[in-house]
Amino acid sequence: MASVHESLYFNPMMTNGVVHANVFGIKDWVTPYKISVLALLYEMTASKITLPERRRLNKLILPLQQGPDLTLGQFLQTVEECCSQTAYAVKLRLHEMADGELKDMEYFFSTLPTPFTAFDSEAYKTSVVGLFMRHMLLAYNKLSFSQVYKLYRSLQHYYHSHYAKPTDGQVGLPALAADDSDMDLTSTEDTVGDRVDKEEMDTPLHESDRGPLSQKQAEYFLARQAYLLKNDENKALKPAALQEELNNMLKFNPDFAEAHYLNYLNSMRVQDIFLSAHSLLHYFDRLILSGNEGKSNGDEGYGRSLRYAALNLASLHCRFGHYRQADLALQEAIRIAQESNDHVCLQHCLSWLYTLEQMKGSDSTVLTEDSVKMAAHFCLPYLASLGIQSLVQQGATQGKTAHKLMDALKDTDILHWKHSLSELIEISLAQTTSIWRMYGKSTMALQQGQLLLNISSLEPVNFGVQQNNTEAFAVALCHLAELHAEQGLYSAVSEIIQHLKEQFPPHTQHAKLWMLCDLKIQFERHMNEGKYHLAEPLVTAISALNKTEGLYRKAQVLKALNRSTEAYRILQQLQVHCEKTKCTEMVIRVMLSTAELHWESSGFSTALPLLLQALALARQHHLQSLASEAILHLAFTQLMLGVPEQALTVLHEAIEPVLAHGAVMDKGRTMLLAARCQMAVAGFRPNRQGQAVLAVDTLNEAAAYFSKLNCKERLRDVHYLQAQLHHALGQTLQRNKSAMLFRLLDQELQTHVFKKLS
């Protein structure tokens, strides 16, 4: 799981970054919007409101104080949704000042409670409200008369511009009393942050009536957008809108380091390698030149920025598959970290080093084990656990038994819960889901996937964010979609894919997961239904996302279209490639497909060595689903070679796991093959009538499975065998019915083929 190391990025947005004062040209702290917030705080301290309303208003204080300025309509609507009585009082207070005289605004500031004496109210000097009032009073008292008059004129414009717009839905002060009866005072507290976020996102900063950002507003904006990009990207500004906002910030101050870093994160969303690298380098250049690190840590701060800059650059190149550049940057980071004796940075470098080796297809087991040991030695549980998860992934591909892998994951889970590493808990559950799926235990995979989707995050969630847009959730949802598709539940699959599209838009980094999953599901559905002309165009799209999967499915389409020579050539190339990359699952699938090509040329004896090799490989790596499929192929080959008794004996090994964990198509194929073996064993001899009667029920079960998938070609084969069987048993009515169904399906399929050819 190389992408899980993205969390190892040095993320300055989560630290105490320094934003230069007066960067954006703001000299005065008092604005008309701040006066509106001050009026709200005054009414909260002066009036009596119910406890639920006060709770909702308290949750608004920090977003309103720290966030960018809202228009008056947005501000009043937000307050009204929490407490209509307070909203009316605030509106009345603003109306008195804006429609009155300058002395009315002076009187308002003179009546504010003094934070140093208001011991029993929210305005006490150490409270959030008290600190805000102190800032406002100090800033207001420092204004000259001309500045006070200018502020008053701005307040009038701020107030009257709202009522000058008929589209706002607020035509005047008296309208509030009529609207109070329609206000919903029962809204839950948890939605307050969402409302403020939505209003701020719906109106970009430069399009609203807000002024330039102050220092605190810039810090709040950058921290909030960085948090949303990490936890719920859909709630952050769109890439283009966020880019425009950052460009506006950087116009005022090109040396604004944190803005460059957020620009880097935003560029990564749209996979812009040039701009992301450009912004990352600019961030560390500005961080070093500004002296933010050096002031607190001396020369150590300067070196720390350099080595983490190289480490981030290495991770960036890893993300885009530039392995040579990533290796050079990583070696540079290791060199600087060794010179500074920075063991933490060295551990991060070692984690990226074994990740890079995995991405290049090399065996990194030794490196990973060393990383785990060193991380445990330096008490870095996150890196140690991440290394163990990487070892589990490697062990799964190398054929380690399930109980050993699950024991290792269980030990890491204890570590995760002990240190509240919720991100690694999610990764662990997603990894467990993938491992059970690989081993062919669909029921266990389904259980683990559902457990992940229903787990509660341990991280403090701000801004109304739900942490469900991580790679772990995407992997789990894709597994669930494929598991539902295997059972023919395509309506449920559509809902899951739609949710994935909404949660992971196409420009996001994890969108490729659901794109490939959706294409594979569509491809398998068209192949099952015999619509090869619809499956063929999907091969190109699958190849764009995963070349190996694309080649395999291209061979499947060619085989279905009876273009055996081309299919055989592609399968041979694919097998060589997968053996080099040690992709065992695909090697087994290629062997099974090659054996099917030998069947078409009646080379059943030639297919036997391939099938035995595939079965041995599947059992060696504990791949139960592929082992069952290999057994089905062996049983069919033996049936064709004239030993149905042996075929039926072999088939019994696979029936139980297929019926317990297999897809609907596999169940149908198993039942159809079992019926053919039973009919061949019976041979319509009097002493074997029991097998023939048993075949009737087996064929009926196979027909039910194929009907669920609308697999008409196999249904036709079932009806043909049913007609033969009923005829041999003397069941004329059932024979005629099966013969009629066979004829209807045969005509339909022939007509369909004719239309395609014409």
C-alpha positions in Angstrom: 0.0 0.0 0.0 2.3 2.7 -1.2 -0.2 5.4 -1.1 -0.7 5.0 2.7 2.6 6.7 3.1 1.2 10.0 1.9 0.4 10.6 5.6 4.2 10.8 6.1 4.4 14.1 4.4 5.7 16.9 6.5 2.6 18.9 6.8 3.3 22.5 8.0 -0.4 23.4 7.8 -0.9 21.3 11.0 1.8 23.2 12.9 2.0 26.7 14.2 2.9 28.5 10.9 3.6 32.2 11.0 1.6 34.5 8.8 3.1 38.0 8.4 1.0 40.8 9.9 -0.5 43.3 7.5 0.3 41.0 4.6 -3.0 41.8 3.0 -3.1 45.6 3.5 -5.4 45.5 6.6 -4.4 48.2 9.2 -7.7 48.5 11.0 -9.1 45.6 12.9 -12.6 47.1 13.1 -14.9 46.3 10.1 -18.7 46.5 9.6 -18.9 42.7 9.8 -16.9 42.6 13.0 -19.4 45.2 14.4 -22.2 42.8 13.5 -20.4 40.0 15.4 -19.9 42.3 18.3 -23.6 43.2 18.3 -24.4 39.4 18.4 -22.1 38.9 21.3 -23.6 41.9 23.1 -27.1 40.5 22.7 -26.0 37.1 23.9 -24.7 38.6 27.1 -27.6 41.0 27.6 -30.7 38.9 26.7 -32.1 35.7 28.1 -32.2 32.8 25.7 -32.8 29.1 26.2 -30.0 26.7 26.8 -30.3 24.8 23.4 -30.2 28.2 21.6 -27.2 29.4 23.6 -25.4 26.2 22.8 -26.0 26.6 19.1 -24.9 30.3 19.3 -21.7 29.4 21.2 -20.7 27.0 18.5 -20.9 29.9 16.0 -18.6 32.2 17.9 -15.3 31.0 16.7 -16.2 30.4 13.1 -17.8 33.9 12.9 -14.8 35.5 14.6 -12.0 33.7 12.8 -13.6 33.1 9.4 -13.7 35.5 6.4 -16.2 38.3 6.5 -19.8 37.2 5.6 -22.4 39.4 3.9 -25.1 40.7 6.2 -27.6 38.3 4.6 -25.4 35.3 5.2 -24.6 36.5 8.8 -28.3 37.0 9.7 -29.4 33.8 8.1 -26.8 31.8 10.1 -27.9 33.5 13.4 -31.6 33.0 12.6 -31.1 29.3 12.2 -29.8 29.2 15.8 -32.0 31.7 17.5 -34.5 33.9 15.8 -35.0 36.1 18.9 -31.3 37.0 19.0 -31.2 37.5 15.2 -34.1 40.1 15.5 -32.3 41.9 18.3 -29.0 42.0 16.3 -30.9 43.3 13.3 -32.6 46.0 15.4 -29.3 47.0 16.9 -27.7 47.4 13.4 -30.8 49.2 12.2 -30.5 51.8 15.0 -26.9 52.5 14.1 -27.1 52.4 10.3 -30.3 54.5 10.1 -29.4 56.8 13.0 -26.4 59.0 13.4 -22.7 58.6 14.3 -23.5 59.1 18.0 -25.6 55.9 17.9 -22.6 53.9 16.9 -20.5 55.7 19.6 -23.2 54.9 22.2 -23.2 51.2 21.2 -19.4 51.0 21.9 -19.8 52.9 25.2 -22.5 50.4 26.4 -20.4 47.3 25.8 -19.5 45.4 29.0 -15.9 45.9 30.1 -14.1 42.6 29.9 -12.1 43.5 33.1 -15.2 43.9 35.2 -17.8 41.5 33.7 -16.9 38.6 36.1 -20.3 36.8 35.8 -20.8 37.0 32.0 -19.4 35.6 28.8 -17.5 38.9 28.3 -15.0 38.2 31.0 -11.4 39.1 30.0 -10.1 35.5 29.7 -13.1 34.2 27.7 -13.3 34.0 23.9 -16.0 36.7 23.9 -14.0 38.9 26.3 -10.8 38.7 24.2 -12.8 39.6 21.1 -14.4 42.6 22.8 -11.0 43.8 24.1 -9.6 43.6 20.6 -12.5 45.6 19.2 -12.5 48.2 21.9 -8.7 48.8 21.7 -8.9 49.0 17.9 -11.9 51.4 18.0 -10.4 53.7 20.6 -7.2 54.1 18.5 -9.2 55.4 15.5 -9.1 59.1 14.7 -12.3 61.0 14.1 -12.0 60.7 10.4 -11.4 57.0 10.6 -14.5 56.6 12.9 -16.6 58.5 10.4 -15.3 56.3 7.6 -16.1 53.2 9.6 -19.6 54.6 10.2 -20.1 55.1 6.5 -18.9 51.6 5.8 -21.4 50.3 8.3 -24.2 52.1 6.6 -23.2 50.8 3.2 -22.8 47.2 4.6 -26.3 47.4 6.1 -28.2 49.2 3.3 -26.6 47.1 0.5 -28.2 44.1 2.0 -31.8 45.5 1.8 -31.2 47.0 -1.6 -31.2 43.5 -3.0 -34.7 42.1 -3.4 -33.3 38.6 -4.1 -32.0 38.3 -0.6 -35.5 37.5 0.6 -35.2 40.2 3.4 -37.2 43.3 2.3 -37.0 45.2 5.6 -36.9 45.1 9.3 -40.6 44.4 10.0 -40.5 41.3 7.8 -38.5 39.5 10.5 -41.5 39.3 12.9 -43.6 37.6 10.2 -40.8 35.2 9.5 -40.2 34.2 13.1 -43.1 31.8 13.1 -41.6 29.9 10.3 -38.2 29.5 11.8 -37.1 26.0 12.8 -35.7 26.2 16.3 -35.2 22.4 16.6 -32.2 22.1 14.3 -29.5 19.9 15.7 -26.3 21.4 17.0 -24.0 19.4 14.8 -25.3 21.1 11.6 -24.2 24.6 12.7 -20.7 24.2 11.5 -21.9 22.7 8.2 -24.1 25.8 7.5 -21.2 28.2 8.1 -18.9 26.1 5.9 -21.4 25.8 3.1 -22.0 29.6 3.0 -18.3 30.3 3.0 -17.6 27.8 0.2 -20.6 28.8 -2.0 -19.3 32.3 -2.2 -15.6 32.7 -3.0 -13.7 35.4 -1.1 -13.2 37.7 -4.1 -16.8 37.5 -5.2 -18.4 38.6 -1.9 -18.7 41.9 -0.2 -15.9 40.9 2.2 -12.9 43.0 2.4 -9.3 41.7 2.1 -8.3 39.0 4.6 -6.7 39.9 7.9 -3.9 37.9 9.4 -6.3 35.7 11.5 -8.7 35.2 8.7 -5.9 34.1 6.4 -4.7 31.6 9.0 -8.2 30.3 9.5 -8.8 30.0 5.8 -5.6 28.1 5.1 -5.9 25.8 8.1 -9.5 25.1 7.3 -8.9 24.3 3.6 -5.8 22.1 4.5 -7.9 20.2 7.0 -10.7 19.7 4.5 -8.3 18.5 1.8 -7.0 15.9 4.3 -10.3 14.7 5.7 -13.2 15.5 3.4 -12.1 16.9 0.0 -15.6 17.4 -1.2 -16.3 20.1 1.3 -13.2 22.1 0.4 -13.2 24.7 -2.4 -13.1 23.3 -5.9 -9.5 23.1 -7.3 -10.0 26.1 -9.7 -11.6 28.3 -7.0 -9.0 27.5 -4.4 -6.3 28.1 -6.9 -7.7 31.6 -7.6 -7.9 32.4 -3.9 -4.3 31.4 -3.3 -3.2 33.4 -6.3 -4.9 36.5 -4.9 -3.1 35.9 -1.5 0.3 35.5 -3.2 -0.2 38.7 -5.1 -0.1 40.6 -1.8 2.8 38.6 -0.4 4.8 36.1 -2.7 6.7 35.0 0.4 3.6 33.6 2.1 5.0 30.1 2.8 1.8 28.4 4.0 -0.1 29.6 0.9 2.5 27.9 -1.3 2.1 24.6 0.6 -1.7 24.7 0.3 -1.1 25.4 -3.4 1.0 22.2 -3.5 -1.8 20.2 -1.9 -4.3 21.7 -4.3 -2.1 20.8 -7.3 -1.8 17.3 -6.2 -5.6 17.0 -6.3 -5.6 17.5 -10.1 -2.3 15.5 -10.6 -0.4 18.6 -11.8 3.2 17.5 -11.5 4.7 20.8 -12.6 2.7 23.1 -10.4 2.9 20.8 -7.4 6.7 20.5 -7.5 6.9 24.2 -8.2 4.8 25.1 -5.2 6.5 22.6 -2.9 10.0 24.0 -3.7 8.6 27.6 -3.2 7.2 26.6 0.2 10.5 25.4 1.6 12.4 28.3 -0.1 10.1 30.8 1.6 10.2 28.9 4.9 14.0 29.0 5.0 14.3 32.6 3.8 11.7 33.9 6.3 13.7 32.4 9.1 10.6 30.9 10.8 12.4 27.7 11.6 15.8 29.3 12.4 14.3 31.7 14.9 13.1 29.0 17.1 15.7 26.3 16.5 18.8 28.1 15.3 20.8 26.3 12.6 18.9 23.1 13.4 15.7 24.7 12.1 17.3 25.5 8.8 18.6 22.0 8.3 15.3 20.5 9.3 13.5 22.4 6.5 16.1 21.2 4.0 15.9 17.6 4.8 12.1 17.5 5.0 12.0 19.5 1.7 14.0 16.7 0.1 11.8 14.0 1.7 8.6 15.7 0.4 10.1 16.0 -3.0 10.9 12.3 -3.0 7.3 11.4 -2.0 6.0 13.7 -4.7 8.1 11.8 -7.4 7.0 8.5 -5.9 3.3 9.6 -6.3 3.9 10.2 -10.1 6.1 7.2 -10.7 9.4 9.1 -11.2 11.5 6.5 -9.4 14.9 7.7 -10.4 14.2 11.3 -9.3 12.5 10.0 -6.1 15.6 7.9 -5.3 17.9 10.9 -5.8 15.8 13.1 -3.6 15.6 10.4 -1.0 19.3 9.9 -0.9 19.7 13.6 -0.4 17.3 13.6 2.5 19.1 10.7 4.1 22.5 12.4 3.7 21.3 15.6 5.4 19.4 13.7 8.2 22.6 11.6 8.9 24.7 14.8 9.2 22.1 16.3 11.6 21.7 13.0 13.5 17.9 13.3 13.0 16.7 9.7 13.8 13.0 10.6 13.2 13.7 11.9 9.7 15.8 8.9 9.0 13.0 6.6 9.9 10.7 8.5 7.6 13.3 8.2 4.8 13.6 4.4 5.5 9.9 4.0 5.2 9.9 5.7 1.9 12.9 3.7 0.8 11.2 0.4 1.2 8.0 1.8 -0.3 10.0 3.0 -3.4 11.5 -0.5 -3.7 8.1 -2.1 -3.6 6.8 0.3 -6.3 9.8 -0.6 -8.5 8.9 -4.3 -8.0 11.9 -5.3 -5.9 11.9 -7.4 -2.8 11.9 -5.0 0.1 11.3 -7.4 3.0 14.7 -6.9 4.6 14.4 -3.1 4.4 10.9 -3.2 5.8 11.9 -5.4 8.8 14.8 -3.1 9.6 12.4 -0.1 9.5 10.0 -1.8 11.9 12.8 -2.6 14.3 14.2 0.9 14.3 10.8 2.5 14.6 10.1 0.4 17.6 13.5 1.3 19.1 12.8 5.1 18.7 9.2 4.7 20.0 7.6 5.7 16.7 4.4 3.5 16.7 3.0 5.0 13.6 6.0 4.1 11.4 6.4 0.7 13.1 2.7 -0.2 12.5 2.9 1.0 8.9 5.9 -1.2 8.3 4.1 -4.3 9.8 1.2 -3.6 7.5 3.6 -3.5 4.5 5.1 -6.8 5.6 1.6 -8.3 5.8 0.9 -7.2 2.3 4.2 -8.7 1.1 3.5 -11.9 3.0 0.1 -12.2 1.4 1.6 -12.1 -2.1 4.3 -14.5 -1.1 1.9 -17.2 0.0 2.0 -16.9 3.8 -0.9 -18.6 5.6 -3.9 -16.5 6.6 -3.6 -17.1 10.3 0.0 -15.7 10.5 -1.0 -12.6 8.6 -4.1 -12.1 10.8 -2.1 -12.6 14.0 0.3 -9.9 12.8 -2.6 -7.5 12.0 -4.2 -8.3 15.4 -0.9 -7.2 17.2 -0.8 -4.0 15.2 -4.5 -3.3 15.9 -3.7 -3.4 19.6 -1.0 -0.8 19.0 -3.5 1.3 16.9 -6.1 1.4 19.6 -3.6 2.1 22.3 -2.3 5.2 20.5 -5.6 6.1 18.9 -4.2 5.8 15.4 -7.5 5.9 13.6 -6.0 6.2 10.1 -4.1 3.0 10.6 -7.1 1.3 12.0 -8.9 2.0 8.8 -6.0 0.9 6.7 -5.8 -2.3 8.7 -9.5 -3.1 8.2 -9.2 -2.4 4.4 -6.1 -4.6 4.2 -7.9 -7.4 6.1 -10.8 -7.1 3.6 -8.4 -7.3 0.7 -6.6 -10.3 2.1 -9.8 -12.3 2.8 -11.0 -11.4 -0.8 -7.7 -12.6 -2.2 -8.0 -15.9 -0.3 -11.5 -16.3 -1.7 -13.4 -15.9 1.6 -16.0 -13.5 0.4 -18.1 -13.7 3.5 -15.2 -12.6 5.7 -14.3 -9.9 3.3 -17.9 -8.6 3.3 -17.9 -8.6 7.1 -14.6 -6.6 7.4 -15.7 -4.1 4.7 -19.0 -3.5 6.6 -17.0 -3.1 9.9 -14.9 -0.4 8.3 -17.8 1.5 6.9 -19.6 1.5 10.3 -16.6 2.4 12.5 -16.5 5.7 14.3 -13.4 7.8 13.8 -11.2 8.4 16.8 -9.9 11.7 15.5 -11.5 15.0 16.6 -13.7 16.0 13.6 -14.0 19.7 13.0 -16.1 21.7 10.5 -18.7 18.9 10.3 -16.3 16.7 8.5 -17.0 12.9 8.1 -13.7 11.1 7.5 -14.8 8.8 4.8 -12.8 9.9 1.8 -9.6 8.1 2.6 -8.1 5.4 0.4 -9.2 2.7 3.0 -12.8 3.6 2.5 -12.4 3.7 -1.3 -10.9 0.2 -1.2 -13.6 -1.2 1.1 -16.4 0.3 -1.1 -14.9 -1.1 -4.2 -14.7 -4.6 -2.7 -18.3 -4.3 -1.6 -19.3 -3.3 -5.1 -17.5 -6.3 -6.7 -18.9 -8.7 -4.1 -22.5 -7.5 -4.8 -21.8 -7.7 -8.6 -20.7 -11.3 -8.1 -24.0 -12.1 -6.6 -25.9 -10.4 -9.4 -27.1 -7.5 -7.2 -26.5 -4.8 -9.8 -28.9 -2.3 -8.4 -26.9 -2.3 -5.1 -23.7 -2.0 -7.2 -25.1 1.1 -8.9 -25.8 2.8 -5.6 -22.3 2.0 -4.3 -20.6 3.3 -7.4 -22.7 6.4 -7.4 -21.7 7.0 -3.8 -18.0 6.5 -4.8 -18.4 9.0 -7.6 -19.8 11.6 -5.2 -17.3 11.0 -2.5 -14.3 10.6 -4.8 -14.8 13.0 -7.8 -12.8 12.2 -10.9 -10.0 14.7 -10.2 -9.2 13.2 -6.8 -6.3 10.9 -6.2 -8.3 7.8 -5.3 -10.8 8.1 -8.1 -8.9 5.5 -10.2 -9.9 2.8 -7.7 -13.7 3.1 -8.4 -13.1 3.8 -12.1 -11.3 0.5 -12.5 -13.8 -1.3 -10.3 -16.8 0.1 -12.3 -15.2 -0.9 -15.6 -14.4 -4.4 -14.5 -17.9 -4.9 -13.2 -19.4 -3.7 -16.5 -17.0 -5.9 -18.5 -17.9 -9.0 -16.5 -21.6 -8.3 -16.8 -21.4 -7.9 -20.6 -19.3 -11.1 -20.9 -21.8 -13.0 -18.8 -24.7 -11.8 -20.9 -22.8 -12.6 -24.2 -22.7 -9.0 -25.2 -19.1 -9.1 -26.5 -19.6 -6.0 -28.7 -20.2 -4.0 -25.5 -17.4 -5.5 -23.6 -14.8 -4.9 -26.2 -14.7 -1.0 -26.0 -14.2 -1.3 -22.2 -10.8 -3.0 -22.7 -9.2 0.2 -23.8 -10.5 2.1 -20.8 -9.4 -0.7 -18.4 -5.9 -0.7 -20.1 -5.5 3.0 -19.4 -6.0 2.4 -15.7 -4.2 -1.0 -15.4 -2.3 -2.4 -18.3 -2.2 -5.9 -16.9 -5.9 -6.1 -16.3 -6.5 -4.6 -19.8 -4.4 -7.2 -21.5 -6.1 -10.1 -19.7 -9.6 -8.9 -20.6 -8.5 -8.3 -24.2 -7.5 -11.9 -24.4 -10.9 -12.9 -22.9 -12.8 -11.0 -25.5 -10.7 -12.4 -28.4 -11.2 -15.9 -27.0 -15.0 -15.3 -26.9 -14.9 -14.1 -30.5 -13.1 -17.3 -31.6 -9.9 -15.4 -32.4 -7.8 -18.0 -30.6 -4.4 -17.2 -32.2 -4.4 -13.6 -31.1 -5.7 -14.5 -27.7 -3.0 -17.1 -27.2 -0.2 -14.7 -28.2 -1.5 -12.0 -25.7 -1.8 -14.6 -22.9 1.8 -15.8 -23.4 3.1 -12.2 -23.2 1.1 -11.6 -20.1 2.3 -14.7 -18.4 5.9 -13.8 -18.9 5.3 -10.3 -17.6 3.4 -11.5 -14.5 6.0 -14.1 -13.7 8.6 -11.3 -13.7 6.5 -9.0 -11.5 5.5 -12.0 -9.3 1.8 -11.4 -9.8 0.7 -14.9 -8.8 -3.1 -14.4 -9.1 -2.8 -13.2 -12.7 -0.4 -16.0 -13.6 -3.0 -18.6 -12.5 -5.8 -16.8 -14.4 -3.6 -16.8 -17.5 -2.9 -20.5 -17.2 -6.6 -21.3 -16.8 -7.5 -19.2 -19.9 -4.7 -20.9 -21.9 -6.1 -24.3 -20.9 -9.5 -23.1 -22.3 -7.9 -22.3 -25.6 -6.5 -25.8 -25.7 -10.0 -27.1 -25.2 -11.2 -25.3 -28.3 -8.7 -27.3 -30.4 -9.7 -30.5 -28.6 -6.3 -30.6 -26.8 -7.7 -31.8 -23.5 -4.6 -33.8 -22.7 -2.4 -30.8 -23.5 -4.4 -28.7 -21.0 -3.8 -31.1 -18.1 -0.2 -30.1 -17.2 -1.2 -26.4 -17.2 -4.2 -27.0 -15.0 -2.2 -29.1 -12.5 0.5 -26.4 -12.4 -2.2 -23.7 -11.8 -3.8 -25.8 -9.0 -0.4 -26.4 -7.3 0.3 -22.6 -7.5 -3.1 -21.7 -6.1 -2.8 -24.1 -3.2 0.8 -23.0 -2.5 -0.5 -19.4 -2.1 -3.7 -20.4 -0.3 -5.9 -18.9 -3.0 -9.0 -20.9 -2.5 -11.2 -19.3 -5.2 -8.6 -19.8 -7.9 -7.9 -23.4 -6.6 -11.6 -24.2 -6.9 -11.7 -22.8 -10.4 -8.7 -24.9 -11.4 -10.5 -28.0 -10.0 -13.5 -27.2 -12.1 -11.3 -27.0 -15.2 -9.7 -30.3 -14.3 -13.1 -32.0 -13.8 -14.3 -30.7 -17.2 -11.1 -31.9 -18.8 -11.5 -35.4 -17.3 -15.2 -35.5 -18.4 -14.1 -34.7 -22.0 -11.4 -37.4 -21.8 -14.1 -40.0 -20.9 -13.6 -40.5 -17.2 -16.8 -39.0 -15.7 -16.6 -40.9 -12.4 -13.1 -39.4 -11.7 -14.4 -36.0 -12.8 -17.3 -36.2 -10.4 -15.0 -37.2 -7.6 -12.6 -34.3 -8.3 -15.6 -31.9 -8.6 -16.8 -32.7 -5.1 -13.7 -31.0 -3.7 -14.7 -27.7 -5.1 -18.5 -27.7 -4.7 -18.5 -26.7 -1.0 -16.2 -23.7 -1.2 -17.8 -22.5 -4.4 -21.3 -22.6 -2.9 -20.1 -21.0 0.3 -18.0 -18.1 -1.1 -18.2 -18.3 -4.9 -19.9 -15.9 -7.4 -23.3 -16.7 -8.9 -21.6 -17.5 -12.2 -19.2 -19.9 -10.6 -22.1 -21.6 -8.7 -24.0 -22.0 -12.0 -21.0 -23.4 -13.8 -20.3 -25.8 -11.0 -23.9 -27.1 -11.0 -24.0 -27.4 -14.8 -20.7 -29.4 -14.8 -22.0 -31.6 -11.9 -25.2 -32.3 -13.9 -23.2 -33.3 -17.0 -21.0 -35.6 -15.0 -24.0 -37.2 -13.3 -25.6 -37.7 -16.7 -22.4 -39.2 -18.1 -22.1 -41.5 -15.1 -25.7 -42.6 -15.4 -25.4 -43.4 -19.1 -29.1 -43.9 -19.1 -28.6 -47.4 -17.7 -31.4 -48.9 -15.5 -29.0 -49.4 -12.5 -27.9 -45.7 -12.7 -31.3 -44.0 -12.8 -30.6 -42.4 -9.4 -27.8 -40.3 -10.9 -30.1 -39.1 -13.7 -32.8 -38.1 -11.3 -30.3 -36.2 -9.2 -29.1 -34.4 -12.4 -32.6 -33.0 -12.8 -32.4 -31.0 -9.6 -28.8 -30.0 -10.3 -29.8 -28.6 -13.7 -32.8 -26.7 -12.2 -30.4 -25.1 -9.7 -27.9 -24.2 -12.4 -30.8 -22.6 -14.4 -31.7 -20.4 -11.4 -28.2 -19.1 -11.1 -27.8 -18.3 -14.8 -31.3 -16.6 -14.9 -30.2 -14.3 -12.1 -27.3 -13.1 -14.3 -29.3 -13.2 -17.6 -26.7 -15.5 -19.0 -28.6 -16.7 -22.1 -25.9 -18.8 -23.7 -25.5 -21.0 -20.6 -29.2 -21.1 -20.1 -29.6 -22.5 -23.6 -27.1 -25.3 -22.7 -29.1 -26.0 -19.5 -32.4 -26.3 -21.4 -30.8 -28.6 -24.0 -29.5 -31.0 -21.3 -32.9 -30.8 -19.5 -34.7 -31.8 -22.7 -32.3 -34.7 -23.2 -32.6 -35.9 -19.6 -36.4 -35.7 -19.5 -36.6 -37.5 -22.8 -34.5 -40.3 -21.4 -36.6 -40.5 -18.2 -39.8 -40.6 -20.3 -41.1 -37.2 -19.0 -42.7 -36.0 -22.2 -44.3 -32.8 -20.8 -41.1 -31.5 -19.2 -39.1 -32.5 -22.3 -41.3 -30.4 -24.6 -41.2 -27.4 -22.2 -37.4 -27.6 -22.1 -37.1 -28.1 -25.8 -39.3 -25.0 -26.4 -37.2 -22.9 -24.1 -34.1 -24.1 -25.8 -35.5 -23.2 -29.2 -36.6 -19.7 -28.2 -33.2 -18.9 -26.7 -31.3 -20.4 -29.6 -33.3 -18.3 -32.1 -32.8 -15.2 -30.0 -29.0 -15.7 -29.8 -28.7 -16.5 -33.5 -30.7 -13.4 -34.4 -28.5 -11.3 -32.1 -25.3 -12.7 -33.7 -26.8 -12.0 -37.2 -27.5 -8.4 -36.3 -23.9 -7.9 -35.0 -22.4 -9.3 -38.2 -24.6 -7.2 -40.4 
